[in-house]
Amino acid sequence: MKYISTRGATARKQFSEVLLMGLAPDGGLMLPEQYPQIDRATLDQWRTLSYPELAFEVMSLFATDIPADDLRDIINRTYTEEVFGTKAITPVRTLSDGIKIQALSNGPTLAFKDMAMQFLGNAFEYVLNKEGKELNILGATSGDTGSAAEYALRGKKGVNVFMLSPEGKMSAFQRAQMFSLQDANIHNIAVEGMFDDCQDIVKAVQNDAEFKAKYHIGTVNSINWGRIVAQVVYYFAGYFNATSSNDEKVSFCVPSGNFGNVCAGHIARQMGLPIHRLIVATNENDVLDEFFKTGAYRPRNSEHTHVTSSPSMDISKASNFERFVFDLMDRDADEIKTLWAEVGSGKGFNLEFVLNKVHQQYGFVSGKSTHANRLATIKQVYEQDHELIDPHTADGVKVAREVREAGETIVCLETALAAKFEATIHEAVGEVSIPRPAALEGLENLPQRVRVVPNNATAVKDIIKEALA
Ligand SMILES: *Cc1c(COP(=O)(O)O)cnc(C)c1O
């Protein structure tokens, strides 16, 4: 299988090349030339597989330049009970109102990003070692992505991680999670500024071509194809878990920000998984809800992005959305260039004329929640089902309840655990005790490793030079 760019001006590439890429050189996103098609007989065969076996079957269709035994080994080391807490890896449970929840957040950082990032860590190490290369990941985080990347890459050969975060802006739990890592290849850098300042520094370093080449600087952001492909697997697993036969259909409800998670659902559906609808759930930052309701895509700048109680969805420019629109526009790269030029100029675009296709052919619908909705949903689930869901998952449950049709099976993706968002949980249900995995008891008391630097790119470059000297 070969990969192409949504902007049409990048030479076709192999999986292991795409794995280490961010944006394509032409500014687009990489996608397979076509999606593999899964027939009924294959689906029947896959139904009884374990999670790692299923992951191998799905991913081997995409990672065609990695020898089968090597890929199987990477996957078997990634999806273990030890790392993800259960043998099922992503078990599905049912709330008393019939809504199903697929647990994607039992990895080391208690958010669904571990599902893909843990695979990426092992896959990076494999490809880099094979090619005798090294890679130094430079990233900026306001919480979830940075910790997932650090836990995936800690101790890996050939990789260093330099992760910038805004000093004093993350929660005590998030700080403890990242800064308590003692691995020599993990470098936490707290910048005296805001998250946007951290991102600006990353861009400034990336734009210094000489520095970038000399120090092998790379990224792991949400547009990485390896992350998407690893996420496709759990849609298959969730479907098999939520049904008893392949005659049934299931809808997935996905708390969304950058459109990475639900993009994987779209791909699973295009491969032939019997998905009825893909329900995109947003918070107050509702650019995607607006698109799926009206056809207008109007990204906003950071001044118009709300800070909410589901912070990992506080995104107003959905970086993976271009992958879906490419399919929607029948893979016309020129059309994508035109549309994203409009995005670049701050105008956005309107695809109202194909809204019917978005709904009928691609099965997308959407909804949104407010802070009050999420608190009420957390409280209801706590009272009815005696369990605590996190504010992102609550957004999904709220929207799923609202759009559910008679007889429809909806699986809500659980994108984080309540333990990560204690303040909001307490606001919703009072001072209850919030379960935390045993391994994370006392996390905040562990010694921490972090360098605090002034808000400028030179200070960050100096740390990188010193660490790699
Ligand atoms: C990243 C994240 C999301 C949003 O996922 P996207 O792939 O960006 O749409 C939702 N919930 C949580 C907890 C996250 O960490």
The ligand as a Gaussian input file, in Angstrom:
#p B3LYP/6-31G(d) Opt

LIG

0 1
 C       -7.445000      14.501000      22.549000
 C       -8.697000      14.289000      23.321000
 C       -9.980000      14.424000      22.735000
 C      -10.175000      14.880000      21.304000
 O       -9.727000      13.933000      20.359000
 P       -9.430000      14.394000      18.860000
 O       -8.759000      13.231000      18.226000
 O       -8.533000      15.587000      18.957000
 O      -10.744000      14.715000      18.225000
 C      -11.091000      14.149000      23.511000
 N      -10.977000      13.799000      24.808000
 C       -9.771000      13.660000      25.408000
 C       -9.724000      13.303000      26.844000
 C       -8.583000      13.897000      24.697000
 O       -7.396000      13.767000      25.313000

